[in-house]
Amino acid sequence: MQSFLKEFKEFAFKGNAIDMAVGVVVGTAFNQIVSSFVNDIIMPPLGVLIGGVDFKNLQLVLVPIRKDALGKTIPEVAIHYGLFINAIVQFFIICLSVFIAIKFVNKMLSMRLPQKDQ
């Protein structure tokens, strides 16, 4: 048991594990920023350009709202493709951001490290 705890302590406090934890926290915060950017900045003007459409509300109703025999409301069944479009836009913005960040880091590393003659 002592060996297991020692190994776990070494793993948990290595630079890589801590870096990964920081990356997850920063990534979560970045996701919230990108979500807001897409939903609040990108999609409203795009909706205006295509005729005042709010992408969040785009859906294909398969079964409309209805009442059962007792008068209880049964919610509609719908495919919310507008939310899917928002998710796709978010995905591409995140991919672009990560690509730019990696290019920047690689450029900084190549400037810092001495070039090897080939």
PDB file as gemmi writes it, atoms N, CA and C in Angstrom:
CRYST1    1.000    1.000    1.000  90.00  90.00  90.00 P 1                      
ATOM      1  N   MET A   1       0.825  -1.197   0.000  1.00  0.00           N  
ATOM      2  CA  MET A   1       0.000   0.000   0.000  1.00  0.00           C  
ATOM      3  C   MET A   1       0.872   1.265   0.000  1.00  0.00           C  
ATOM      4  N   GLN A   2       1.994   1.208   0.735  1.00  0.00           N  
ATOM      5  CA  GLN A   2       2.900   2.356   0.785  1.00  0.00           C  
ATOM      6  C   GLN A   2       3.432   2.685  -0.598  1.00  0.00           C  
ATOM      7  N   SER A   3       3.766   1.650  -1.342  1.00  0.00           N  
ATOM      8  CA  SER A   3       4.303   1.838  -2.683  1.00  0.00           C  
ATOM      9  C   SER A   3       3.270   2.503  -3.595  1.00  0.00           C  
ATOM     10  N   PHE A   4       2.024   2.056  -3.475  1.00  0.00           N  
ATOM     11  CA  PHE A   4       0.944   2.627  -4.282  1.00  0.00           C  
ATOM     12  C   PHE A   4       0.771   4.109  -3.974  1.00  0.00           C  
ATOM     13  N   LEU A   5       0.740   4.460  -2.694  1.00  0.00           N  
ATOM     14  CA  LEU A   5       0.584   5.862  -2.300  1.00  0.00           C  
ATOM     15  C   LEU A   5       1.763   6.706  -2.771  1.00  0.00           C  
ATOM     16  N   LYS A   6       2.954   6.131  -2.680  1.00  0.00           N  
ATOM     17  CA  LYS A   6       4.139   6.857  -3.139  1.00  0.00           C  
ATOM     18  C   LYS A   6       4.065   7.112  -4.645  1.00  0.00           C  
ATOM     19  N   GLU A   7       3.673   6.083  -5.405  1.00  0.00           N  
ATOM     20  CA  GLU A   7       3.535   6.241  -6.857  1.00  0.00           C  
ATOM     21  C   GLU A   7       2.468   7.271  -7.198  1.00  0.00           C  
ATOM     22  N   PHE A   8       1.341   7.218  -6.470  1.00  0.00           N  
ATOM     23  CA  PHE A   8       0.266   8.175  -6.732  1.00  0.00           C  
ATOM     24  C   PHE A   8       0.736   9.596  -6.444  1.00  0.00           C  
ATOM     25  N   LYS A   9       1.448   9.787  -5.333  1.00  0.00           N  
ATOM     26  CA  LYS A   9       1.954  11.114  -4.978  1.00  0.00           C  
ATOM     27  C   LYS A   9       2.899  11.630  -6.064  1.00  0.00           C  
ATOM     28  N   GLU A  10       3.778  10.768  -6.551  1.00  0.00           N  
ATOM     29  CA  GLU A  10       4.698  11.172  -7.617  1.00  0.00           C  
ATOM     30  C   GLU A  10       3.940  11.555  -8.882  1.00  0.00           C  
ATOM     31  N   PHE A  11       2.911  10.774  -9.207  1.00  0.00           N  
ATOM     32  CA  PHE A  11       2.103  11.073 -10.393  1.00  0.00           C  
ATOM     33  C   PHE A  11       1.353  12.392 -10.225  1.00  0.00           C  
ATOM     34  N   ALA A  12       0.678  12.559  -9.090  1.00  0.00           N  
ATOM     35  CA  ALA A  12      -0.190  13.716  -8.878  1.00  0.00           C  
ATOM     36  C   ALA A  12       0.583  15.026  -8.844  1.00  0.00           C  
ATOM     37  N   PHE A  13       1.808  14.975  -8.359  1.00  0.00           N  
ATOM     38  CA  PHE A  13       2.550  16.217  -8.212  1.00  0.00           C  
ATOM     39  C   PHE A  13       3.647  16.402  -9.248  1.00  0.00           C  
ATOM     40  N   LYS A  14       3.652  15.557 -10.261  1.00  0.00           N  
ATOM     41  CA  LYS A  14       4.554  15.777 -11.390  1.00  0.00           C  
ATOM     42  C   LYS A  14       4.061  16.984 -12.160  1.00  0.00           C  
ATOM     43  N   GLY A  15       4.948  17.612 -12.862  1.00  0.00           N  
ATOM     44  CA  GLY A  15       4.572  18.766 -13.674  1.00  0.00           C  
ATOM     45  C   GLY A  15       3.501  18.438 -14.699  1.00  0.00           C  
ATOM     46  N   ASN A  16       3.582  17.259 -15.321  1.00  0.00           N  
ATOM     47  CA  ASN A  16       2.623  16.909 -16.368  1.00  0.00           C  
ATOM     48  C   ASN A  16       1.197  16.833 -15.843  1.00  0.00           C  
ATOM     49  N   ALA A  17       0.998  16.223 -14.678  1.00  0.00           N  
ATOM     50  CA  ALA A  17      -0.349  16.093 -14.125  1.00  0.00           C  
ATOM     51  C   ALA A  17      -0.906  17.463 -13.756  1.00  0.00           C  
ATOM     52  N   ILE A  18      -0.077  18.296 -13.172  1.00  0.00           N  
ATOM     53  CA  ILE A  18      -0.526  19.638 -12.794  1.00  0.00           C  
ATOM     54  C   ILE A  18      -0.802  20.466 -14.043  1.00  0.00           C  
ATOM     55  N   ASP A  19       0.061  20.367 -15.044  1.00  0.00           N  
ATOM     56  CA  ASP A  19      -0.172  21.071 -16.309  1.00  0.00           C  
ATOM     57  C   ASP A  19      -1.485  20.631 -16.941  1.00  0.00           C  
ATOM     58  N   MET A  20      -1.750  19.327 -16.885  1.00  0.00           N  
ATOM     59  CA  MET A  20      -2.991  18.813 -17.457  1.00  0.00           C  
ATOM     60  C   MET A  20      -4.200  19.367 -16.700  1.00  0.00           C  
ATOM     61  N   ALA A  21      -4.125  19.421 -15.378  1.00  0.00           N  
ATOM     62  CA  ALA A  21      -5.235  19.949 -14.585  1.00  0.00           C  
ATOM     63  C   ALA A  21      -5.485  21.418 -14.916  1.00  0.00           C  
ATOM     64  N   VAL A  22      -4.417  22.187 -15.027  1.00  0.00           N  
ATOM     65  CA  VAL A  22      -4.556  23.600 -15.401  1.00  0.00           C  
ATOM     66  C   VAL A  22      -5.161  23.713 -16.796  1.00  0.00           C  
ATOM     67  N   GLY A  23      -4.721  22.858 -17.713  1.00  0.00           N  
ATOM     68  CA  GLY A  23      -5.267  22.865 -19.070  1.00  0.00           C  
ATOM     69  C   GLY A  23      -6.756  22.580 -19.100  1.00  0.00           C  
ATOM     70  N   VAL A  24      -7.205  21.650 -18.274  1.00  0.00           N  
ATOM     71  CA  VAL A  24      -8.637  21.329 -18.219  1.00  0.00           C  
ATOM     72  C   VAL A  24      -9.428  22.525 -17.702  1.00  0.00           C  
ATOM     73  N   VAL A  25      -8.932  23.169 -16.654  1.00  0.00           N  
ATOM     74  CA  VAL A  25      -9.630  24.333 -16.090  1.00  0.00           C  
ATOM     75  C   VAL A  25      -9.674  25.473 -17.103  1.00  0.00           C  
ATOM     76  N   VAL A  26      -8.549  25.763 -17.729  1.00  0.00           N  
ATOM     77  CA  VAL A  26      -8.500  26.833 -18.730  1.00  0.00           C  
ATOM     78  C   VAL A  26      -9.369  26.470 -19.932  1.00  0.00           C  
ATOM     79  N   GLY A  27      -9.335  25.215 -20.344  1.00  0.00           N  
ATOM     80  CA  GLY A  27     -10.164  24.767 -21.463  1.00  0.00           C  
ATOM     81  C   GLY A  27     -11.646  24.926 -21.183  1.00  0.00           C  
ATOM     82  N   THR A  28     -12.060  24.634 -19.960  1.00  0.00           N  
ATOM     83  CA  THR A  28     -13.464  24.805 -19.583  1.00  0.00           C  
ATOM     84  C   THR A  28     -13.858  26.275 -19.647  1.00  0.00           C  
ATOM     85  N   ALA A  29     -13.015  27.139 -19.118  1.00  0.00           N  
ATOM     86  CA  ALA A  29     -13.300  28.575 -19.173  1.00  0.00           C  
ATOM     87  C   ALA A  29     -13.314  29.060 -20.621  1.00  0.00           C  
ATOM     88  N   PHE A  30     -12.386  28.569 -21.429  1.00  0.00           N  
ATOM     89  CA  PHE A  30     -12.319  28.953 -22.838  1.00  0.00           C  
ATOM     90  C   PHE A  30     -13.582  28.516 -23.570  1.00  0.00           C  
ATOM     91  N   ASN A  31     -14.095  27.343 -23.244  1.00  0.00           N  
ATOM     92  CA  ASN A  31     -15.326  26.852 -23.860  1.00  0.00           C  
ATOM     93  C   ASN A  31     -16.491  27.790 -23.562  1.00  0.00           C  
ATOM     94  N   GLN A  32     -16.569  28.290 -22.340  1.00  0.00           N  
ATOM     95  CA  GLN A  32     -17.637  29.230 -21.988  1.00  0.00           C  
ATOM     96  C   GLN A  32     -17.503  30.525 -22.781  1.00  0.00           C  
ATOM     97  N   ILE A  33     -16.287  30.993 -22.957  1.00  0.00           N  
ATOM     98  CA  ILE A  33     -16.063  32.216 -23.727  1.00  0.00           C  
ATOM     99  C   ILE A  33     -16.459  32.003 -25.180  1.00  0.00           C  
ATOM    100  N   VAL A  34     -16.052  30.883 -25.759  1.00  0.00           N  
ATOM    101  CA  VAL A  34     -16.397  30.597 -27.152  1.00  0.00           C  
ATOM    102  C   VAL A  34     -17.905  30.434 -27.306  1.00  0.00           C  
ATOM    103  N   SER A  35     -18.552  29.768 -26.358  1.00  0.00           N  
ATOM    104  CA  SER A  35     -20.010  29.610 -26.420  1.00  0.00           C  
ATOM    105  C   SER A  35     -20.698  30.967 -26.436  1.00  0.00           C  
ATOM    106  N   SER A  36     -20.274  31.853 -25.558  1.00  0.00           N  
ATOM    107  CA  SER A  36     -20.862  33.190 -25.530  1.00  0.00           C  
ATOM    108  C   SER A  36     -20.561  33.944 -26.817  1.00  0.00           C  
ATOM    109  N   PHE A  37     -19.338  33.827 -27.313  1.00  0.00           N  
ATOM    110  CA  PHE A  37     -18.963  34.501 -28.558  1.00  0.00           C  
ATOM    111  C   PHE A  37     -19.854  34.041 -29.708  1.00  0.00           C  
ATOM    112  N   VAL A  38     -20.046  32.735 -29.816  1.00  0.00           N  
ATOM    113  CA  VAL A  38     -20.880  32.199 -30.899  1.00  0.00           C  
ATOM    114  C   VAL A  38     -22.337  32.601 -30.711  1.00  0.00           C  
ATOM    115  N   ASN A  39     -22.883  32.347 -29.519  1.00  0.00           N  
ATOM    116  CA  ASN A  39     -24.311  32.577 -29.285  1.00  0.00           C  
ATOM    117  C   ASN A  39     -24.688  34.051 -29.234  1.00  0.00           C  
ATOM    118  N   ASP A  40     -23.799  34.891 -28.705  1.00  0.00           N  
ATOM    119  CA  ASP A  40     -24.151  36.290 -28.470  1.00  0.00           C  
ATOM    120  C   ASP A  40     -23.557  37.268 -29.480  1.00  0.00           C  
ATOM    121  N   ILE A  41     -22.500  36.884 -30.187  1.00  0.00           N  
ATOM    122  CA  ILE A  41     -21.837  37.794 -31.122  1.00  0.00           C  
ATOM    123  C   ILE A  41     -21.975  37.330 -32.573  1.00  0.00           C  
ATOM    124  N   ILE A  42     -21.659  36.079 -32.854  1.00  0.00           N  
ATOM    125  CA  ILE A  42     -21.645  35.582 -34.240  1.00  0.00           C  
ATOM    126  C   ILE A  42     -23.046  35.286 -34.769  1.00  0.00           C  
ATOM    127  N   MET A  43     -23.829  34.521 -34.022  1.00  0.00           N  
ATOM    128  CA  MET A  43     -25.098  34.021 -34.547  1.00  0.00           C  
ATOM    129  C   MET A  43     -26.175  35.103 -34.734  1.00  0.00           C  
ATOM    130  N   PRO A  44     -26.317  36.095 -33.847  1.00  0.00           N  
ATOM    131  CA  PRO A  44     -27.360  37.109 -34.095  1.00  0.00           C  
ATOM    132  C   PRO A  44     -27.194  37.852 -35.422  1.00  0.00           C  
ATOM    133  N   PRO A  45     -25.998  38.392 -35.760  1.00  0.00           N  
ATOM    134  CA  PRO A  45     -25.882  39.043 -37.071  1.00  0.00           C  
ATOM    135  C   PRO A  45     -26.075  38.068 -38.228  1.00  0.00           C  
ATOM    136  N   LEU A  46     -25.592  36.841 -38.063  1.00  0.00           N  
ATOM    137  CA  LEU A  46     -25.794  35.841 -39.102  1.00  0.00           C  
ATOM    138  C   LEU A  46     -27.286  35.575 -39.297  1.00  0.00           C  
ATOM    139  N   GLY A  47     -28.024  35.531 -38.209  1.00  0.00           N  
ATOM    140  CA  GLY A  47     -29.475  35.363 -38.289  1.00  0.00           C  
ATOM    141  C   GLY A  47     -30.143  36.519 -39.008  1.00  0.00           C  
ATOM    142  N   VAL A  48     -29.681  37.742 -38.749  1.00  0.00           N  
ATOM    143  CA  VAL A  48     -30.234  38.920 -39.435  1.00  0.00           C  
ATOM    144  C   VAL A  48     -29.951  38.839 -40.928  1.00  0.00           C  
ATOM    145  N   LEU A  49     -28.738  38.418 -41.280  1.00  0.00           N  
ATOM    146  CA  LEU A  49     -28.374  38.318 -42.693  1.00  0.00           C  
ATOM    147  C   LEU A  49     -29.243  37.322 -43.456  1.00  0.00           C  
ATOM    148  N   ILE A  50     -29.725  36.300 -42.777  1.00  0.00           N  
ATOM    149  CA  ILE A  50     -30.557  35.317 -43.476  1.00  0.00           C  
ATOM    150  C   ILE A  50     -32.039  35.484 -43.150  1.00  0.00           C  
ATOM    151  N   GLY A  51     -32.417  36.694 -42.768  1.00  0.00           N  
ATOM    152  CA  GLY A  51     -33.840  36.993 -42.622  1.00  0.00           C  
ATOM    153  C   GLY A  51     -34.365  37.005 -41.203  1.00  0.00           C  
ATOM    154  N   GLY A  52     -33.552  37.360 -40.240  1.00  0.00           N  
ATOM    155  CA  GLY A  52     -34.020  37.492 -38.864  1.00  0.00           C  
ATOM    156  C   GLY A  52     -34.230  36.178 -38.135  1.00  0.00           C  
ATOM    157  N   VAL A  53     -33.527  35.153 -38.533  1.00  0.00           N  
ATOM    158  CA  VAL A  53     -33.688  33.839 -37.919  1.00  0.00           C  
ATOM    159  C   VAL A  53     -32.819  33.737 -36.666  1.00  0.00           C  
ATOM    160  N   ASP A  54     -33.409  33.247 -35.570  1.00  0.00           N  
ATOM    161  CA  ASP A  54     -32.645  32.933 -34.366  1.00  0.00           C  
ATOM    162  C   ASP A  54     -32.312  31.449 -34.441  1.00  0.00           C  
ATOM    163  N   PHE A  55     -31.052  31.130 -34.621  1.00  0.00           N  
ATOM    164  CA  PHE A  55     -30.645  29.744 -34.835  1.00  0.00           C  
ATOM    165  C   PHE A  55     -31.051  28.832 -33.679  1.00  0.00           C  
ATOM    166  N   LYS A  56     -31.082  29.381 -32.450  1.00  0.00           N  
ATOM    167  CA  LYS A  56     -31.453  28.557 -31.302  1.00  0.00           C  
ATOM    168  C   LYS A  56     -32.861  27.993 -31.446  1.00  0.00           C  
ATOM    169  N   ASN A  57     -33.709  28.703 -32.170  1.00  0.00           N  
ATOM    170  CA  ASN A  57     -35.105  28.287 -32.295  1.00  0.00           C  
ATOM    171  C   ASN A  57     -35.388  27.449 -33.539  1.00  0.00           C  
ATOM    172  N   LEU A  58     -34.386  27.219 -34.369  1.00  0.00           N  
ATOM    173  CA  LEU A  58     -34.611  26.413 -35.569  1.00  0.00           C  
ATOM    174  C   LEU A  58     -34.804  24.956 -35.166  1.00  0.00           C  
ATOM    175  N   GLN A  59     -35.913  24.395 -35.601  1.00  0.00           N  
ATOM    176  CA  GLN A  59     -36.202  23.007 -35.264  1.00  0.00           C  
ATOM    177  C   GLN A  59     -37.170  22.409 -36.264  1.00  0.00           C  
ATOM    178  N   LEU A  60     -37.152  21.109 -36.323  1.00  0.00           N  
ATOM    179  CA  LEU A  60     -38.089  20.361 -37.149  1.00  0.00           C  
ATOM    180  C   LEU A  60     -38.992  19.604 -36.181  1.00  0.00           C  
ATOM    181  N   VAL A  61     -40.249  20.028 -36.107  1.00  0.00           N  
ATOM    182  CA  VAL A  61     -41.191  19.406 -35.175  1.00  0.00           C  
ATOM    183  C   VAL A  61     -41.692  18.100 -35.779  1.00  0.00           C  
ATOM    184  N   LEU A  62     -41.417  17.013 -35.091  1.00  0.00           N  
ATOM    185  CA  LEU A  62     -41.870  15.698 -35.534  1.00  0.00           C  
ATOM    186  C   LEU A  62     -43.281  15.407 -35.021  1.00  0.00           C  
ATOM    187  N   VAL A  63     -43.510  15.740 -33.748  1.00  0.00           N  
ATOM    188  CA  VAL A  63     -44.834  15.569 -33.142  1.00  0.00           C  
ATOM    189  C   VAL A  63     -45.118  16.837 -32.346  1.00  0.00           C  
ATOM    190  N   PRO A  64     -46.191  17.571 -32.688  1.00  0.00           N  
ATOM    191  CA  PRO A  64     -46.473  18.824 -31.978  1.00  0.00           C  
ATOM    192  C   PRO A  64     -46.951  18.587 -30.540  1.00  0.00           C  
ATOM    193  N   ILE A  65     -46.990  19.683 -29.773  1.00  0.00           N  
ATOM    194  CA  ILE A  65     -47.532  19.627 -28.414  1.00  0.00           C  
ATOM    195  C   ILE A  65     -48.977  19.157 -28.513  1.00  0.00           C  
ATOM    196  N   ARG A  66     -49.347  18.293 -27.580  1.00  0.00           N  
ATOM    197  CA  ARG A  66     -50.713  17.774 -27.618  1.00  0.00           C  
ATOM    198  C   ARG A  66     -51.182  17.480 -26.203  1.00  0.00           C  
ATOM    199  N   LYS A  67     -52.449  17.201 -26.080  1.00  0.00           N  
ATOM    200  CA  LYS A  67     -53.045  16.849 -24.784  1.00  0.00           C  
ATOM    201  C   LYS A  67     -53.443  15.379 -24.823  1.00  0.00           C  
ATOM    202  N   ASP A  68     -53.234  14.710 -23.689  1.00  0.00           N  
ATOM    203  CA  ASP A  68     -53.679  13.321 -23.625  1.00  0.00           C  
ATOM    204  C   ASP A  68     -55.158  13.277 -23.231  1.00  0.00           C  
ATOM    205  N   ALA A  69     -55.687  12.093 -23.011  1.00  0.00           N  
ATOM    206  CA  ALA A  69     -57.113  11.921 -22.713  1.00  0.00           C  
ATOM    207  C   ALA A  69     -57.524  12.610 -21.417  1.00  0.00           C  
ATOM    208  N   LEU A  70     -56.580  12.797 -20.505  1.00  0.00           N  
ATOM    209  CA  LEU A  70     -56.881  13.454 -19.232  1.00  0.00           C  
ATOM    210  C   LEU A  70     -56.629  14.956 -19.276  1.00  0.00           C  
ATOM    211  N   GLY A  71     -56.226  15.473 -20.424  1.00  0.00           N  
ATOM    212  CA  GLY A  71     -55.967  16.903 -20.574  1.00  0.00           C  
ATOM    213  C   GLY A  71     -54.562  17.321 -20.190  1.00  0.00           C  
ATOM    214  N   LYS A  72     -53.706  16.354 -19.897  1.00  0.00           N  
ATOM    215  CA  LYS A  72     -52.318  16.656 -19.544  1.00  0.00           C  
ATOM    216  C   LYS A  72     -51.537  16.957 -20.821  1.00  0.00           C  
ATOM    217  N   THR A  73     -50.720  18.017 -20.774  1.00  0.00           N  
ATOM    218  CA  THR A  73     -49.937  18.423 -21.941  1.00  0.00           C  
ATOM    219  C   THR A  73     -48.763  17.472 -22.152  1.00  0.00           C  
ATOM    220  N   ILE A  74     -48.636  17.007 -23.374  1.00  0.00           N  
ATOM    221  CA  ILE A  74     -47.506  16.168 -23.772  1.00  0.00           C  
ATOM    222  C   ILE A  74     -46.600  17.043 -24.634  1.00  0.00           C  
ATOM    223  N   PRO A  75     -45.335  17.208 -24.230  1.00  0.00           N  
ATOM    224  CA  PRO A  75     -44.448  18.112 -24.976  1.00  0.00           C  
ATOM    225  C   PRO A  75     -44.187  17.630 -26.397  1.00  0.00           C  
ATOM    226  N   GLU A  76     -43.807  18.595 -27.228  1.00  0.00           N  
ATOM    227  CA  GLU A  76     -43.497  18.257 -28.619  1.00  0.00           C  
ATOM    228  C   GLU A  76     -42.222  17.431 -28.717  1.00  0.00           C  
ATOM    229  N   VAL A  77     -42.111  16.732 -29.812  1.00  0.00           N  
ATOM    230  CA  VAL A  77     -40.890  16.000 -30.140  1.00  0.00           C  
ATOM    231  C   VAL A  77     -40.308  16.711 -31.358  1.00  0.00           C  
ATOM    232  N   ALA A  78     -39.077  17.207 -31.211  1.00  0.00           N  
ATOM    233  CA  ALA A  78     -38.496  18.006 -32.292  1.00  0.00           C  
ATOM    234  C   ALA A  78     -37.004  17.737 -32.421  1.00  0.00           C  
ATOM    235  N   ILE A  79     -36.515  17.945 -33.625  1.00  0.00           N  
ATOM    236  CA  ILE A  79     -35.079  17.912 -33.898  1.00  0.00           C  
ATOM    237  C   ILE A  79     -34.614  19.367 -33.889  1.00  0.00           C  
ATOM    238  N   HIS A  80     -33.767  19.705 -32.928  1.00  0.00           N  
ATOM    239  CA  HIS A  80     -33.296  21.086 -32.755  1.00  0.00           C  
ATOM    240  C   HIS A  80     -32.017  21.300 -33.564  1.00  0.00           C  
ATOM    241  N   TYR A  81     -32.155  21.416 -34.861  1.00  0.00           N  
ATOM    242  CA  TYR A  81     -30.973  21.533 -35.717  1.00  0.00           C  
ATOM    243  C   TYR A  81     -30.294  22.891 -35.592  1.00  0.00           C  
ATOM    244  N   GLY A  82     -30.979  23.904 -35.110  1.00  0.00           N  
ATOM    245  CA  GLY A  82     -30.347  25.206 -34.884  1.00  0.00           C  
ATOM    246  C   GLY A  82     -29.284  25.131 -33.801  1.00  0.00           C  
ATOM    247  N   LEU A  83     -29.569  24.386 -32.741  1.00  0.00           N  
ATOM    248  CA  LEU A  83     -28.577  24.190 -31.681  1.00  0.00           C  
ATOM    249  C   LEU A  83     -27.370  23.422 -32.213  1.00  0.00           C  
ATOM    250  N   PHE A  84     -27.631  22.487 -33.122  1.00  0.00           N  
ATOM    251  CA  PHE A  84     -26.546  21.728 -33.743  1.00  0.00           C  
ATOM    252  C   PHE A  84     -25.668  22.644 -34.599  1.00  0.00           C  
ATOM    253  N   ILE A  85     -26.289  23.563 -35.332  1.00  0.00           N  
ATOM    254  CA  ILE A  85     -25.520  24.530 -36.137  1.00  0.00           C  
ATOM    255  C   ILE A  85     -24.633  25.370 -35.225  1.00  0.00           C  
ATOM    256  N   ASN A  86     -25.188  25.829 -34.084  1.00  0.00           N  
ATOM    257  CA  ASN A  86     -24.387  26.588 -33.120  1.00  0.00           C  
ATOM    258  C   ASN A  86     -23.193  25.763 -32.639  1.00  0.00           C  
ATOM    259  N   ALA A  87     -23.416  24.485 -32.352  1.00  0.00           N  
ATOM    260  CA  ALA A  87     -22.333  23.619 -31.870  1.00  0.00           C  
ATOM    261  C   ALA A  87     -21.247  23.455 -32.931  1.00  0.00           C  
ATOM    262  N   ILE A  88     -21.647  23.354 -34.189  1.00  0.00           N  
ATOM    263  CA  ILE A  88     -20.666  23.229 -35.274  1.00  0.00           C  
ATOM    264  C   ILE A  88     -19.822  24.499 -35.380  1.00  0.00           C  
ATOM    265  N   VAL A  89     -20.466  25.664 -35.295  1.00  0.00           N  
ATOM    266  CA  VAL A  89     -19.729  26.932 -35.355  1.00  0.00           C  
ATOM    267  C   VAL A  89     -18.754  27.015 -34.183  1.00  0.00           C  
ATOM    268  N   GLN A  90     -19.219  26.641 -32.978  1.00  0.00           N  
ATOM    269  CA  GLN A  90     -18.334  26.646 -31.810  1.00  0.00           C  
ATOM    270  C   GLN A  90     -17.136  25.725 -32.030  1.00  0.00           C  
ATOM    271  N   PHE A  91     -17.382  24.558 -32.558  1.00  0.00           N  
ATOM    272  CA  PHE A  91     -16.314  23.592 -32.808  1.00  0.00           C  
ATOM    273  C   PHE A  91     -15.248  24.193 -33.724  1.00  0.00           C  
ATOM    274  N   PHE A  92     -15.673  24.827 -34.818  1.00  0.00           N  
ATOM    275  CA  PHE A  92     -14.698  25.385 -35.752  1.00  0.00           C  
ATOM    276  C   PHE A  92     -13.937  26.561 -35.147  1.00  0.00           C  
ATOM    277  N   ILE A  93     -14.596  27.362 -34.319  1.00  0.00           N  
ATOM    278  CA  ILE A  93     -13.894  28.469 -33.660  1.00  0.00           C  
ATOM    279  C   ILE A  93     -12.860  27.923 -32.680  1.00  0.00           C  
ATOM    280  N   ILE A  94     -13.220  26.890 -31.926  1.00  0.00           N  
ATOM    281  CA  ILE A  94     -12.264  26.284 -30.994  1.00  0.00           C  
ATOM    282  C   ILE A  94     -11.092  25.679 -31.761  1.00  0.00           C  
ATOM    283  N   CYS A  95     -11.383  24.959 -32.839  1.00  0.00           N  
ATOM    284  CA  CYS A  95     -10.304  24.369 -33.654  1.00  0.00           C  
ATOM    285  C   CYS A  95      -9.375  25.446 -34.192  1.00  0.00           C  
ATOM    286  N   LEU A  96      -9.941  26.527 -34.712  1.00  0.00           N  
ATOM    287  CA  LEU A  96      -9.132  27.617 -35.240  1.00  0.00           C  
ATOM    288  C   LEU A  96      -8.279  28.238 -34.138  1.00  0.00           C  
ATOM    289  N   SER A  97      -8.867  28.450 -32.966  1.00  0.00           N  
ATOM    290  CA  SER A  97      -8.127  29.038 -31.848  1.00  0.00           C  
ATOM    291  C   SER A  97      -6.971  28.148 -31.415  1.00  0.00           C  
ATOM    292  N   VAL A  98      -7.222  26.850 -31.306  1.00  0.00           N  
ATOM    293  CA  VAL A  98      -6.165  25.918 -30.910  1.00  0.00           C  
ATOM    294  C   VAL A  98      -5.070  25.881 -31.973  1.00  0.00           C  
ATOM    295  N   PHE A  99      -5.461  25.868 -33.243  1.00  0.00           N  
ATOM    296  CA  PHE A  99      -4.489  25.865 -34.338  1.00  0.00           C  
ATOM    297  C   PHE A  99      -3.592  27.100 -34.269  1.00  0.00           C  
ATOM    298  N   ILE A 100      -4.198  28.269 -34.070  1.00  0.00           N  
ATOM    299  CA  ILE A 100      -3.424  29.514 -33.986  1.00  0.00           C  
ATOM    300  C   ILE A 100      -2.500  29.486 -32.771  1.00  0.00           C  
ATOM    301  N   ALA A 101      -3.001  28.993 -31.630  1.00  0.00           N  
ATOM    302  CA  ALA A 101      -2.175  28.929 -30.425  1.00  0.00           C  
ATOM    303  C   ALA A 101      -0.987  27.996 -30.629  1.00  0.00           C  
ATOM    304  N   ILE A 102      -1.217  26.851 -31.248  1.00  0.00           N  
ATOM    305  CA  ILE A 102      -0.123  25.899 -31.487  1.00  0.00           C  
ATOM    306  C   ILE A 102       0.902  26.484 -32.453  1.00  0.00           C  
ATOM    307  N   LYS A 103       0.438  27.150 -33.512  1.00  0.00           N  
ATOM    308  CA  LYS A 103       1.372  27.786 -34.450  1.00  0.00           C  
ATOM    309  C   LYS A 103       2.213  28.837 -33.728  1.00  0.00           C  
ATOM    310  N   PHE A 104       1.579  29.619 -32.851  1.00  0.00           N  
ATOM    311  CA  PHE A 104       2.287  30.653 -32.101  1.00  0.00           C  
ATOM    312  C   PHE A 104       3.341  30.030 -31.186  1.00  0.00           C  
ATOM    313  N   VAL A 105       2.962  29.000 -30.442  1.00  0.00           N  
ATOM    314  CA  VAL A 105       3.903  28.343 -29.530  1.00  0.00           C  
ATOM    315  C   VAL A 105       5.055  27.724 -30.313  1.00  0.00           C  
ATOM    316  N   ASN A 106       4.751  27.058 -31.413  1.00  0.00           N  
ATOM    317  CA  ASN A 106       5.810  26.457 -32.232  1.00  0.00           C  
ATOM    318  C   ASN A 106       6.763  27.515 -32.774  1.00  0.00           C  
ATOM    319  N   LYS A 107       6.217  28.656 -33.167  1.00  0.00           N  
ATOM    320  CA  LYS A 107       7.074  29.734 -33.678  1.00  0.00           C  
ATOM    321  C   LYS A 107       7.970  30.278 -32.568  1.00  0.00           C  
ATOM    322  N   MET A 108       7.400  30.455 -31.370  1.00  0.00           N  
ATOM    323  CA  MET A 108       8.195  30.946 -30.243  1.00  0.00           C  
ATOM    324  C   MET A 108       9.288  29.943 -29.876  1.00  0.00           C  
ATOM    325  N   LEU A 109       8.952  28.649 -29.891  1.00  0.00           N  
ATOM    326  CA  LEU A 109       9.949  27.622 -29.573  1.00  0.00           C  
ATOM    327  C   LEU A 109      11.053  27.578 -30.619  1.00  0.00           C  
ATOM    328  N   SER A 110      10.691  27.723 -31.880  1.00  0.00           N  
ATOM    329  CA  SER A 110      11.712  27.683 -32.931  1.00  0.00           C  
ATOM    330  C   SER A 110      12.617  28.905 -32.866  1.00  0.00           C  
ATOM    331  N   MET A 111      12.122  30.024 -32.397  1.00  0.00           N  
ATOM    332  CA  MET A 111      12.957  31.221 -32.254  1.00  0.00           C  
ATOM    333  C   MET A 111      13.890  31.080 -31.054  1.00  0.00           C  
ATOM    334  N   ARG A 112      13.428  30.384 -30.018  1.00  0.00           N  
ATOM    335  CA  ARG A 112      14.197  30.244 -28.795  1.00  0.00           C  
ATOM    336  C   ARG A 112      15.266  29.167 -28.895  1.00  0.00           C  
ATOM    337  N   LEU A 113      14.943  28.075 -29.565  1.00  0.00           N  
ATOM    338  CA  LEU A 113      15.889  26.971 -29.688  1.00  0.00           C  
ATOM    339  C   LEU A 113      16.859  27.238 -30.831  1.00  0.00           C  
ATOM    340  N   PRO A 114      18.138  26.919 -30.625  1.00  0.00           N  
ATOM    341  CA  PRO A 114      19.097  27.121 -31.722  1.00  0.00           C  
ATOM    342  C   PRO A 114      18.787  26.170 -32.874  1.00  0.00           C  
ATOM    343  N   GLN A 115      18.926  26.681 -34.079  1.00  0.00           N  
ATOM    344  CA  GLN A 115      18.671  25.879 -35.274  1.00  0.00           C  
ATOM    345  C   GLN A 115      19.840  24.932 -35.500  1.00  0.00           C  
ATOM    346  N   LYS A 116      19.532  23.682 -35.849  1.00  0.00           N  
ATOM    347  CA  LYS A 116      20.569  22.706 -36.162  1.00  0.00           C  
ATOM    348  C   LYS A 116      20.867  22.776 -37.646  1.00  0.00           C  
ATOM    349  N   ASP A 117      22.151  22.734 -37.982  1.00  0.00           N  
ATOM    350  CA  ASP A 117      22.530  22.707 -39.400  1.00  0.00           C  
ATOM    351  C   ASP A 117      22.240  21.327 -39.968  1.00  0.00           C  
ATOM    352  N   GLN A 118      21.659  21.326 -41.152  1.00  0.00           N  
ATOM    353  CA  GLN A 118      21.317  20.046 -41.773  1.00  0.00           C  
ATOM    354  C   GLN A 118      22.294  19.699 -42.848  1.00  0.00           C  
TER     355      GLN A 118                                                      
END                                                                             
